[in-house]
Amino acid sequence: MKHLFVYRIGHWAHKRKLRMLARICDIINYFIHNSYIPSSCEIGENTKLAYHGIGVVIHSRAVIGANCIIGQGITIGRKGGGYGVPVIEDNVYIGPGVRILGDIKIGHHSVIGANAVVLQDIDSYSIVAGIPAKVIDRITNETYNQKYKEYIG
């Protein structure tokens, strides 16, 4: 049973206020895939989770765009006592072990390196890595088509 298939059933139920069915889908994902992907978060079309989403934790209000690839062991959520949660635009590659925390925006066509801790906004077409994450390079239309298109849409 695919993790995002179960999420999409739960999200459909959540939108129609079928809370029990949505909660059952959340529990199924938790026990089968060892991940917390709540039905209330927004995940765009064709977004994929590596290794069946093992260890993925997504905040219930997080927004993830279309055509993203999310590695295993990811946390997307709030920071400390803050209220805001991340918004991840389309075509973003998130490497394994990444933490994206706080009221931040990750621009489209970006790449986040493994184990990075992202605490501030990332511009579109950026490659970031480190703790805390910093921009280490930019993706141009040329490099996107040559190197990254097969990975991030």
Secondary structure as UniProt FT lines:
FT   HELIX           3..15
FT   TURN            16..17
FT   HELIX           19..33
FT   TURN            39..40
FT   STRAND          42..43
FT   TURN            45..46
FT   STRAND          48..49
FT   HELIX           50..53
FT   TURN            54..55
FT   STRAND          57..58
FT   TURN            60..61
FT   STRAND          63..64
FT   TURN            66..67
FT   STRAND          69..70
FT   STRAND          75..77
FT   TURN            80..81
FT   STRAND          87..88
FT   STRAND          93..94
FT   TURN            96..97
FT   STRAND          99..101
FT   STRAND          105..106
FT   TURN            108..109
FT   STRAND          111..112
FT   TURN            114..115
FT   STRAND          117..118
FT   TURN            124..125
FT   STRAND          126..129
FT   TURN            130..133
FT   STRAND          134..138
FT   HELIX           141..143
FT   HELIX           144..148
FT   HELIX           149..152
//
